[in-house]
């Protein structure tokens, strides 16, 4: 189902649509980061997203501008951006609504 977006449309319907289409792993990461910042290892444990899936899941929400990382030595510390915090507050229910996983 393709959806056309009018560039003059409000941001809220666009964000709502994008968040509702997110896979479960990025939603779990957003939930974890809403509480505090984490390095990758702790983020994987806290969000319950397998370490091998973490990079892929982070790409989704980094591309939307919801998550950022700061480098400290060899470690990356992940946190919500100001936009990510605002979006998480506004669309909290969508971040907690899990999608049915597709079986292959």
mmCIF file of the C-alpha atoms, coordinates in Angstrom:
data_MODEL
# 
_entry.id   MODEL 
# 
loop_
_atom_site.group_PDB 
_atom_site.id 
_atom_site.type_symbol 
_atom_site.label_atom_id 
_atom_site.label_alt_id 
_atom_site.label_comp_id 
_atom_site.label_asym_id 
_atom_site.label_entity_id 
_atom_site.label_seq_id 
_atom_site.pdbx_PDB_ins_code 
_atom_site.Cartn_x 
_atom_site.Cartn_y 
_atom_site.Cartn_z 
_atom_site.occupancy 
_atom_site.B_iso_or_equiv 
_atom_site.pdbx_formal_charge 
_atom_site.auth_seq_id 
_atom_site.auth_comp_id 
_atom_site.auth_asym_id 
_atom_site.auth_atom_id 
_atom_site.pdbx_PDB_model_num 
ATOM 1   C CA . UNK A 1 1   ? 0.000  0.000   0.000  1.00 0.00 ? 1   UNK A CA 1 
ATOM 2   C CA . UNK A 1 2   ? 1.865  3.047   -1.236 1.00 0.00 ? 2   UNK A CA 1 
ATOM 3   C CA . UNK A 1 3   ? 1.122  6.316   0.425  1.00 0.00 ? 3   UNK A CA 1 
ATOM 4   C CA . UNK A 1 4   ? 1.881  9.643   -1.165 1.00 0.00 ? 4   UNK A CA 1 
ATOM 5   C CA . UNK A 1 5   ? 2.984  12.461  1.058  1.00 0.00 ? 5   UNK A CA 1 
ATOM 6   C CA . UNK A 1 6   ? 2.271  16.063  0.276  1.00 0.00 ? 6   UNK A CA 1 
ATOM 7   C CA . UNK A 1 7   ? 5.323  18.116  1.220  1.00 0.00 ? 7   UNK A CA 1 
ATOM 8   C CA . UNK A 1 8   ? 3.037  20.794  2.601  1.00 0.00 ? 8   UNK A CA 1 
ATOM 9   C CA . UNK A 1 9   ? 1.356  18.357  4.989  1.00 0.00 ? 9   UNK A CA 1 
ATOM 10  C CA . UNK A 1 10  ? 1.814  18.596  8.736  1.00 0.00 ? 10  UNK A CA 1 
ATOM 11  C CA . UNK A 1 11  ? 4.672  16.666  10.322 1.00 0.00 ? 11  UNK A CA 1 
ATOM 12  C CA . UNK A 1 12  ? 2.514  14.816  12.862 1.00 0.00 ? 12  UNK A CA 1 
ATOM 13  C CA . UNK A 1 13  ? 0.697  12.497  10.379 1.00 0.00 ? 13  UNK A CA 1 
ATOM 14  C CA . UNK A 1 14  ? 4.010  11.703  8.693  1.00 0.00 ? 14  UNK A CA 1 
ATOM 15  C CA . UNK A 1 15  ? 5.710  10.795  11.980 1.00 0.00 ? 15  UNK A CA 1 
ATOM 16  C CA . UNK A 1 16  ? 2.715  8.757   13.073 1.00 0.00 ? 16  UNK A CA 1 
ATOM 17  C CA . UNK A 1 17  ? 2.856  6.795   9.827  1.00 0.00 ? 17  UNK A CA 1 
ATOM 18  C CA . UNK A 1 18  ? 6.621  6.221   10.046 1.00 0.00 ? 18  UNK A CA 1 
ATOM 19  C CA . UNK A 1 19  ? 6.521  5.109   13.689 1.00 0.00 ? 19  UNK A CA 1 
ATOM 20  C CA . UNK A 1 20  ? 3.644  2.714   13.120 1.00 0.00 ? 20  UNK A CA 1 
ATOM 21  C CA . UNK A 1 21  ? 5.658  1.042   10.319 1.00 0.00 ? 21  UNK A CA 1 
ATOM 22  C CA . UNK A 1 22  ? 8.783  0.548   12.446 1.00 0.00 ? 22  UNK A CA 1 
ATOM 23  C CA . UNK A 1 23  ? 9.795  -3.052  13.179 1.00 0.00 ? 23  UNK A CA 1 
ATOM 24  C CA . UNK A 1 24  ? 9.636  -4.130  16.828 1.00 0.00 ? 24  UNK A CA 1 
ATOM 25  C CA . UNK A 1 25  ? 13.384 -3.898  17.549 1.00 0.00 ? 25  UNK A CA 1 
ATOM 26  C CA . UNK A 1 26  ? 13.637 -0.110  16.973 1.00 0.00 ? 26  UNK A CA 1 
ATOM 27  C CA . UNK A 1 27  ? 10.543 0.364   19.147 1.00 0.00 ? 27  UNK A CA 1 
ATOM 28  C CA . UNK A 1 28  ? 12.155 -1.661  21.956 1.00 0.00 ? 28  UNK A CA 1 
ATOM 29  C CA . UNK A 1 29  ? 15.321 0.424   21.658 1.00 0.00 ? 29  UNK A CA 1 
ATOM 30  C CA . UNK A 1 30  ? 13.305 3.656   21.878 1.00 0.00 ? 30  UNK A CA 1 
ATOM 31  C CA . UNK A 1 31  ? 11.613 2.349   25.029 1.00 0.00 ? 31  UNK A CA 1 
ATOM 32  C CA . UNK A 1 32  ? 14.986 1.577   26.627 1.00 0.00 ? 32  UNK A CA 1 
ATOM 33  C CA . UNK A 1 33  ? 16.573 4.893   25.639 1.00 0.00 ? 33  UNK A CA 1 
ATOM 34  C CA . UNK A 1 34  ? 13.607 6.819   27.022 1.00 0.00 ? 34  UNK A CA 1 
ATOM 35  C CA . UNK A 1 35  ? 14.898 5.909   30.496 1.00 0.00 ? 35  UNK A CA 1 
ATOM 36  C CA . UNK A 1 36  ? 18.631 6.564   30.097 1.00 0.00 ? 36  UNK A CA 1 
ATOM 37  C CA . UNK A 1 37  ? 21.612 6.481   27.724 1.00 0.00 ? 37  UNK A CA 1 
ATOM 38  C CA . UNK A 1 38  ? 23.355 3.171   27.015 1.00 0.00 ? 38  UNK A CA 1 
ATOM 39  C CA . UNK A 1 39  ? 26.412 1.726   25.325 1.00 0.00 ? 39  UNK A CA 1 
ATOM 40  C CA . UNK A 1 40  ? 25.701 -0.989  22.741 1.00 0.00 ? 40  UNK A CA 1 
ATOM 41  C CA . UNK A 1 41  ? 26.155 -3.942  25.075 1.00 0.00 ? 41  UNK A CA 1 
ATOM 42  C CA . UNK A 1 42  ? 23.870 -2.559  27.770 1.00 0.00 ? 42  UNK A CA 1 
ATOM 43  C CA . UNK A 1 43  ? 21.387 -1.301  25.173 1.00 0.00 ? 43  UNK A CA 1 
ATOM 44  C CA . UNK A 1 44  ? 21.115 -4.801  23.730 1.00 0.00 ? 44  UNK A CA 1 
ATOM 45  C CA . UNK A 1 45  ? 20.428 -6.258  27.176 1.00 0.00 ? 45  UNK A CA 1 
ATOM 46  C CA . UNK A 1 46  ? 18.036 -3.534  28.324 1.00 0.00 ? 46  UNK A CA 1 
ATOM 47  C CA . UNK A 1 47  ? 16.018 -3.394  25.084 1.00 0.00 ? 47  UNK A CA 1 
ATOM 48  C CA . UNK A 1 48  ? 15.961 -7.198  24.675 1.00 0.00 ? 48  UNK A CA 1 
ATOM 49  C CA . UNK A 1 49  ? 17.253 -6.829  21.096 1.00 0.00 ? 49  UNK A CA 1 
ATOM 50  C CA . UNK A 1 50  ? 19.864 -9.394  20.078 1.00 0.00 ? 50  UNK A CA 1 
ATOM 51  C CA . UNK A 1 51  ? 23.329 -7.930  19.621 1.00 0.00 ? 51  UNK A CA 1 
ATOM 52  C CA . UNK A 1 52  ? 23.449 -9.111  15.996 1.00 0.00 ? 52  UNK A CA 1 
ATOM 53  C CA . UNK A 1 53  ? 20.193 -7.279  15.239 1.00 0.00 ? 53  UNK A CA 1 
ATOM 54  C CA . UNK A 1 54  ? 21.081 -4.099  17.122 1.00 0.00 ? 54  UNK A CA 1 
ATOM 55  C CA . UNK A 1 55  ? 22.952 -2.235  14.354 1.00 0.00 ? 55  UNK A CA 1 
ATOM 56  C CA . UNK A 1 56  ? 20.178 -2.912  11.855 1.00 0.00 ? 56  UNK A CA 1 
ATOM 57  C CA . UNK A 1 57  ? 17.518 -1.757  14.332 1.00 0.00 ? 57  UNK A CA 1 
ATOM 58  C CA . UNK A 1 58  ? 19.451 1.387   15.245 1.00 0.00 ? 58  UNK A CA 1 
ATOM 59  C CA . UNK A 1 59  ? 19.677 2.400   11.567 1.00 0.00 ? 59  UNK A CA 1 
ATOM 60  C CA . UNK A 1 60  ? 15.913 2.857   11.397 1.00 0.00 ? 60  UNK A CA 1 
ATOM 61  C CA . UNK A 1 61  ? 15.653 5.300   14.272 1.00 0.00 ? 61  UNK A CA 1 
ATOM 62  C CA . UNK A 1 62  ? 18.957 7.039   13.559 1.00 0.00 ? 62  UNK A CA 1 
ATOM 63  C CA . UNK A 1 63  ? 17.747 7.754   10.007 1.00 0.00 ? 63  UNK A CA 1 
ATOM 64  C CA . UNK A 1 64  ? 14.557 9.289   11.393 1.00 0.00 ? 64  UNK A CA 1 
ATOM 65  C CA . UNK A 1 65  ? 16.656 11.492  13.674 1.00 0.00 ? 65  UNK A CA 1 
ATOM 66  C CA . UNK A 1 66  ? 15.350 9.968   16.915 1.00 0.00 ? 66  UNK A CA 1 
ATOM 67  C CA . UNK A 1 67  ? 18.657 8.524   18.193 1.00 0.00 ? 67  UNK A CA 1 
ATOM 68  C CA . UNK A 1 68  ? 22.220 9.770   18.274 1.00 0.00 ? 68  UNK A CA 1 
ATOM 69  C CA . UNK A 1 69  ? 25.504 8.498   19.646 1.00 0.00 ? 69  UNK A CA 1 
ATOM 70  C CA . UNK A 1 70  ? 28.498 10.161  21.223 1.00 0.00 ? 70  UNK A CA 1 
ATOM 71  C CA . UNK A 1 71  ? 31.889 8.513   21.072 1.00 0.00 ? 71  UNK A CA 1 
ATOM 72  C CA . UNK A 1 72  ? 33.944 8.246   24.209 1.00 0.00 ? 72  UNK A CA 1 
ATOM 73  C CA . UNK A 1 73  ? 37.194 6.478   23.408 1.00 0.00 ? 73  UNK A CA 1 
ATOM 74  C CA . UNK A 1 74  ? 36.234 3.212   21.723 1.00 0.00 ? 74  UNK A CA 1 
ATOM 75  C CA . UNK A 1 75  ? 32.728 3.202   23.166 1.00 0.00 ? 75  UNK A CA 1 
ATOM 76  C CA . UNK A 1 76  ? 29.565 4.685   21.658 1.00 0.00 ? 76  UNK A CA 1 
ATOM 77  C CA . UNK A 1 77  ? 26.938 6.004   24.046 1.00 0.00 ? 77  UNK A CA 1 
ATOM 78  C CA . UNK A 1 78  ? 23.446 6.047   22.508 1.00 0.00 ? 78  UNK A CA 1 
ATOM 79  C CA . UNK A 1 79  ? 20.735 8.515   23.532 1.00 0.00 ? 79  UNK A CA 1 
ATOM 80  C CA . UNK A 1 80  ? 17.511 10.018  22.252 1.00 0.00 ? 80  UNK A CA 1 
ATOM 81  C CA . UNK A 1 81  ? 17.843 13.277  20.352 1.00 0.00 ? 81  UNK A CA 1 
ATOM 82  C CA . UNK A 1 82  ? 15.650 16.217  21.388 1.00 0.00 ? 82  UNK A CA 1 
ATOM 83  C CA . UNK A 1 83  ? 13.334 15.198  18.504 1.00 0.00 ? 83  UNK A CA 1 
ATOM 84  C CA . UNK A 1 84  ? 13.421 11.582  19.700 1.00 0.00 ? 84  UNK A CA 1 
ATOM 85  C CA . UNK A 1 85  ? 12.383 12.611  23.216 1.00 0.00 ? 85  UNK A CA 1 
ATOM 86  C CA . UNK A 1 86  ? 9.513  14.754  21.910 1.00 0.00 ? 86  UNK A CA 1 
ATOM 87  C CA . UNK A 1 87  ? 8.336  12.056  19.491 1.00 0.00 ? 87  UNK A CA 1 
ATOM 88  C CA . UNK A 1 88  ? 8.528  9.362   22.182 1.00 0.00 ? 88  UNK A CA 1 
ATOM 89  C CA . UNK A 1 89  ? 6.360  11.465  24.502 1.00 0.00 ? 89  UNK A CA 1 
ATOM 90  C CA . UNK A 1 90  ? 3.855  12.327  21.761 1.00 0.00 ? 90  UNK A CA 1 
ATOM 91  C CA . UNK A 1 91  ? 3.569  8.847   20.213 1.00 0.00 ? 91  UNK A CA 1 
ATOM 92  C CA . UNK A 1 92  ? 4.285  6.708   23.278 1.00 0.00 ? 92  UNK A CA 1 
ATOM 93  C CA . UNK A 1 93  ? 1.406  4.350   22.512 1.00 0.00 ? 93  UNK A CA 1 
ATOM 94  C CA . UNK A 1 94  ? 2.791  3.604   19.018 1.00 0.00 ? 94  UNK A CA 1 
ATOM 95  C CA . UNK A 1 95  ? 6.228  2.756   20.420 1.00 0.00 ? 95  UNK A CA 1 
ATOM 96  C CA . UNK A 1 96  ? 4.596  0.254   22.792 1.00 0.00 ? 96  UNK A CA 1 
ATOM 97  C CA . UNK A 1 97  ? 2.379  -1.353  20.143 1.00 0.00 ? 97  UNK A CA 1 
ATOM 98  C CA . UNK A 1 98  ? 4.322  -4.316  18.804 1.00 0.00 ? 98  UNK A CA 1 
ATOM 99  C CA . UNK A 1 99  ? 3.801  -5.632  15.276 1.00 0.00 ? 99  UNK A CA 1 
ATOM 100 C CA . UNK A 1 100 ? 3.234  -9.269  14.501 1.00 0.00 ? 100 UNK A CA 1 
ATOM 101 C CA . UNK A 1 101 ? 6.533  -10.742 13.369 1.00 0.00 ? 101 UNK A CA 1 
ATOM 102 C CA . UNK A 1 102 ? 6.544  -12.133 9.835  1.00 0.00 ? 102 UNK A CA 1 
ATOM 103 C CA . UNK A 1 103 ? 7.439  -15.843 9.702  1.00 0.00 ? 103 UNK A CA 1 
ATOM 104 C CA . UNK A 1 104 ? 9.490  -16.944 6.721  1.00 0.00 ? 104 UNK A CA 1 
# 
